[in-house]
Amino acid sequence: MARSPLTLAASVASALPQAGVIGVGALTEGAAGRYDSAVAQLDDGRRVVVRTPTDPADSSELAAEARALKALTPGVRGLLPFRAPELLGESGIGGAPTVVVDFLPGYRVDAAHVPAGRGAATSIGEALAALHALPLSIVRTEGLPVRTPQQIRDDVNRLLDRVEHTRRAPAELVARWRRAVEADALWRFESAVVLGGAGAASFLFEDADGAPTVTGVLEWHGLSVGDPATDLQWLASAPNAADDVYRAYAAHSRRAPDGLVRERARFYAELEFAKWLVHGFDAGSEDVVGDAVDLLTALATGLQGEDLISDASLDVDDAIALLGRVPDASTAAVDTSMQTDAYDPAMLSLFIAEADAGSDPDVRREDDGAEQGAASPVPLVVPAPAESSASGTRVADDVSTAPIDIAALLQDTAPLGESLGGGSDGSRPGQDVGQDSLRSTDDHQAAADRSAEAALRRWTQDEK
């Protein structure tokens, strides 16, 4: 039974004993009904958000969110061009944990409706680049998960073993994924601070200079050190904006160039279907397994045996970018399981129900109420995926906001030179051609880079 706003207001008073609650209202947010939430007005003028899980199984996620927000010290927040919720207090209701955070203004945009060009797309790319540039010590100091590229690669291998065990996935699709796992170049990247699976719903926008700008980022429960591509995989459901997000991400990145981040992001998007299959198989739900098989079959048919990367994908510039960039970091033993039963419903919603062909193609905003409760969110074009109840009945998730566009996923086969690996005009990875402000001002370093590149090109030619 859902807790009333008045009940939640009482937990605010418990968590913040020095503050008085003078008003409270229901909060509509994209949490799949997994949380009871409310927005409360305090006597000191602040507005706060209170959340508690409806199911004890979700308590760990809320606890992880609180732990992550504690890691975001004022110094860390000063490194980010956006706001993150501030943890104000913790309490409990009937044995369930309750967290109170400050209210962040803004609106959200569904993934499929993020427009191309300057504004939302470029601001998302800049925000993610800043997040991924945070010092790894922020996560390590708090004891949050730290995963190396090899650990992530091993996780994928284990997932594929489970997929093959079901004997229900198309063989050609599994073979494509196995080849991707075996491609060493795909896994030459530096781990970074990540949200652990950002989505369109993670970003709050406000208009600045006539364009939507990311002013807040939500959903911090997955804060960890891992693959930056996990925060970009949702772009498979944002076909209009993906190119501009990646360009802005590369232009503002302060990390070593990652020439195949887009390929890994697409790989992880495809693996959401694999997780859905494994979830259904483990749960003994033939309905879910059937859905997953249909999705995997459609994906396999569209790909027609194409590989994620090919031998020709890496040119000399990419080799320079990748060569020697990956530290041989050692980490303490941790559980690096991909938690494959925790599939991401948002990545599957387009395929569980048919799209509304008559939907408005314009950018649709979800007023801040989507996370912060001021108004009800705009209904999604596509109903979210179903989940299996204990009885086998399919229960709809009515608020997922990032459905994958399978057509976009299949068409997203631009040459590596047009992705983060470098421009089609020969630009170096991470360089936005024509942007003088992005060029190095260190003449000595630039000369050294040119010499190294020329040497590698000569070596390549000699090998031929």
Residue pairs with C-beta under 8 A, 6 or more apart in sequence:
2 36
2 54
3 36
3 52
3 93
5 24
5 25
5 26
5 38
6 24
7 93
8 24
8 36
8 37
8 38
8 40
8 50
8 52
8 93
8 98
9 21
9 24
9 38
9 40
9 50
11 50
11 52
11 91
11 92
11 93
11 98
11 100
12 19
12 21
12 24
12 40
12 42
12 48
12 50
12 89
12 91
12 100
13 19
13 20
13 21
14 91
14 92
14 98
15 50
15 88
15 89
15 90
15 91
15 98
15 99
15 100
16 42
16 48
16 88
16 89
16 100
19 42
19 43
19 44
19 46
20 42
20 43
21 40
21 41
21 42
21 43
22 41
22 42
22 43
23 40
23 41
24 38
24 39
24 40
24 41
25 38
25 39
25 40
25 373
26 37
26 38
26 39
26 373
27 37
27 38
27 39
27 49
27 51
27 369
27 372
27 373
28 369
28 370
28 373
28 375
28 376
28 377
29 35
29 37
29 369
29 370
29 371
29 372
29 373
29 377
29 399
30 108
30 201
30 366
30 370
30 371
30 377
30 399
30 400
30 401
31 37
31 51
31 399
32 345
32 384
32 397
32 398
32 399
32 400
33 54
33 397
33 398
33 399
34 53
34 54
34 55
34 58
35 51
35 52
35 53
35 54
35 58
35 62
36 51
36 52
36 53
36 54
37 49
37 50
37 51
37 52
37 373
38 49
38 50
38 373
39 47
39 48
39 49
39 50
39 103
39 372
39 373
39 374
40 47
40 48
40 49
40 50
41 47
42 48
46 102
46 103
47 102
47 103
48 88
48 100
48 101
48 102
48 103
49 85
49 100
49 101
49 102
49 103
49 371
49 372
49 373
50 98
50 99
50 100
51 62
51 98
51 99
51 101
52 62
52 92
52 93
52 96
52 97
52 98
52 99
53 59
53 61
53 62
53 96
53 97
56 95
56 96
59 96
59 97
61 221
62 97
62 99
62 221
63 97
64 221
64 222
64 223
65 99
65 219
65 220
65 221
66 87
66 90
66 97
66 99
67 142
67 144
68 142
68 144
68 220
68 221
68 222
68 223
69 84
69 85
69 86
69 87
69 101
69 220
70 87
70 142
71 138
71 139
71 141
71 142
71 144
71 223
72 84
72 86
72 138
72 220
76 134
76 138
77 83
77 84
79 130
79 133
79 134
80 127
80 130
80 131
80 134
80 217
81 126
81 127
81 130
81 214
82 127
82 130
82 204
82 214
82 215
82 216
82 217
83 104
83 215
83 216
83 217
84 216
84 217
84 218
84 220
85 101
85 102
85 104
85 216
85 218
85 220
86 101
86 102
87 99
87 100
87 101
88 100
88 101
88 102
89 99
89 100
90 97
90 98
90 99
90 100
91 97
91 98
91 100
92 98
103 372
103 373
104 204
104 215
104 216
104 218
104 368
104 371
104 372
105 204
105 206
105 215
105 216
105 368
105 372
106 204
106 205
106 206
106 215
106 216
106 368
106 371
106 372
107 204
107 205
107 206
107 365
107 366
107 367
107 368
107 370
108 200
108 201
108 203
108 204
108 205
108 365
108 366
108 370
108 371
108 377
108 401
109 120
109 200
109 203
109 205
109 212
109 363
109 364
109 365
109 366
110 200
110 364
110 366
110 378
110 380
110 381
110 401
110 402
111 199
111 200
111 234
111 235
111 237
111 238
111 401
111 402
111 403
112 237
112 238
112 239
112 240
112 381
112 403
112 405
113 240
113 361
113 362
113 363
113 364
114 120
114 121
114 124
114 200
114 238
114 240
114 241
114 245
114 363
115 121
115 240
115 241
115 363
116 240
116 241
116 243
116 244
117 244
118 211
118 244
119 211
119 212
119 213
120 205
120 211
120 212
120 214
120 241
120 363
121 238
121 240
121 241
121 244
121 245
121 248
122 244
122 245
122 247
122 248
123 205
123 211
123 212
123 213
123 214
123 248
124 203
124 214
124 241
124 245
124 248
125 244
125 245
125 246
125 247
125 248
125 249
125 250
125 251
125 252
126 214
126 248
126 249
126 252
127 203
127 214
127 217
128 198
128 228
128 231
128 232
128 245
128 249
129 248
129 249
129 250
129 251
129 252
129 253
129 254
130 252
131 193
131 194
131 195
131 217
131 231
132 192
132 193
132 194
132 228
132 231
132 253
132 255
133 192
133 193
133 253
133 254
133 255
134 192
134 193
135 193
136 146
136 191
136 192
136 193
136 225
138 193
139 145
139 146
139 193
139 223
139 224
139 225
140 146
140 225
144 223
144 224
144 225
145 224
145 225
145 226
145 334
145 335
145 336
146 191
146 224
146 225
146 226
146 331
146 332
146 334
147 155
147 191
147 224
147 225
147 226
147 227
147 331
147 334
147 336
148 191
148 329
148 331
149 187
149 188
149 189
149 191
149 227
149 326
150 187
151 331
151 336
152 187
152 191
152 226
152 227
152 336
153 181
153 187
154 336
155 336
155 337
155 338
156 177
156 181
156 267
156 271
156 338
157 181
158 337
158 338
159 271
159 274
159 275
159 278
159 338
159 340
160 174
160 177
160 178
160 181
160 274
162 278
162 340
163 169
163 174
163 177
163 274
163 277
163 278
164 174
165 281
166 277
166 278
166 281
166 289
168 277
168 281
168 289
168 292
168 293
168 296
169 274
169 277
169 293
169 296
170 296
170 297
170 300
172 300
172 303
172 305
173 270
173 296
173 299
173 300
173 303
176 303
176 305
176 306
176 307
176 308
177 267
177 270
177 271
177 274
179 307
179 308
180 186
180 263
180 267
180 307
180 308
180 309
183 308
183 309
185 260
185 309
185 313
185 314
185 322
186 260
186 263
186 264
186 267
186 308
186 309
188 260
188 322
188 325
188 326
189 227
189 228
189 229
189 258
189 260
189 261
189 264
189 325
189 326
190 255
190 256
190 258
190 325
190 326
190 327
191 225
191 226
191 227
191 329
192 225
192 226
192 227
192 228
192 255
193 223
193 224
193 225
194 222
194 223
194 224
194 225
194 226
194 227
194 228
194 230
194 231
195 202
195 217
195 219
195 220
195 222
195 223
195 230
195 231
196 221
196 222
196 223
196 224
196 226
196 230
196 231
197 222
197 230
197 231
197 233
197 234
197 344
198 217
198 219
198 230
198 231
198 232
198 234
199 219
199 234
199 344
199 346
199 401
199 402
200 234
200 237
200 238
200 401
200 402
201 218
201 219
201 346
201 370
201 371
201 401
201 402
202 217
202 218
202 219
203 214
203 216
203 217
203 218
204 214
204 215
204 216
204 217
204 218
204 368
204 371
204 372
205 212
205 213
205 214
205 215
205 365
206 212
206 213
206 215
207 213
208 215
218 371
227 264
227 268
228 255
228 258
228 261
229 261
229 262
229 264
229 265
229 267
229 268
230 265
230 268
232 245
232 246
232 249
232 261
232 262
232 265
233 265
233 266
233 268
233 269
233 272
233 347
234 269
234 346
234 347
234 402
235 241
235 242
235 245
235 246
235 265
236 242
236 265
236 266
236 269
236 347
236 404
236 405
236 408
236 409
236 412
237 346
237 347
237 350
237 402
237 403
237 404
237 405
237 408
238 245
238 402
238 405
238 408
239 405
239 407
239 408
239 411
239 412
242 408
242 412
243 414
243 418
246 261
246 262
246 419
246 420
247 432
249 420
250 257
250 420
250 429
250 430
250 431
250 432
251 430
251 431
251 432
251 435
251 438
253 430
256 321
256 325
257 321
257 322
257 325
257 420
257 421
257 428
257 429
257 430
258 321
258 420
258 429
259 314
259 318
259 321
259 322
259 416
259 419
259 420
259 421
259 422
259 429
260 309
260 313
260 318
260 322
260 416
260 420
260 421
261 419
261 420
262 412
262 419
262 420
263 308
263 309
263 313
263 416
263 419
266 308
266 409
266 412
267 308
269 347
269 404
269 409
270 299
270 409
272 343
272 344
272 347
272 348
272 404
273 292
273 295
273 296
273 299
273 348
274 296
274 340
275 338
275 340
275 341
275 342
275 343
275 344
276 288
276 291
276 292
276 295
276 343
276 348
276 385
277 289
277 292
277 293
277 296
278 340
278 341
278 343
279 288
279 340
279 341
279 343
280 286
280 287
280 288
280 289
280 290
280 291
280 292
280 388
281 289
282 341
283 341
283 388
285 388
285 392
287 386
287 388
287 392
287 394
288 386
288 388
291 351
291 352
291 385
291 386
294 351
295 348
295 351
295 406
298 351
298 406
299 406
299 409
299 410
302 406
302 410
303 410
306 413
309 416
313 415
313 416
313 421
314 322
314 416
314 421
315 416
315 417
315 421
315 422
316 453
316 456
316 457
316 460
317 421
317 422
317 426
317 428
317 429
317 453
318 416
318 421
318 422
318 429
319 456
320 452
320 453
320 456
321 421
321 422
321 428
321 429
345 384
345 385
345 387
345 397
345 400
346 384
346 400
346 401
346 402
346 403
347 402
347 403
347 404
348 385
348 403
348 404
349 380
349 382
349 383
349 384
349 385
349 397
349 400
349 402
349 403
349 404
350 382
350 403
350 404
350 405
350 406
351 385
351 403
351 404
351 406
352 383
352 384
352 385
352 386
353 382
353 383
354 382
355 381
355 382
356 381
356 382
359 381
364 378
365 378
366 377
366 378
366 401
367 374
367 375
367 377
368 374
368 375
369 375
369 376
369 377
370 377
370 401
377 399
380 398
380 399
380 400
380 401
380 403
381 403
382 403
383 396
383 398
384 396
384 397
384 398
384 399
384 400
384 403
385 397
385 400
386 394
386 395
386 396
386 397
387 394
387 395
387 397
388 394
388 395
389 395
415 424
416 422
417 423
417 424
417 426
418 424
420 429
420 430
421 429
422 428
422 429
422 431
423 431
423 433
425 433
427 433
431 438
431 439
432 438
440 446
440 449
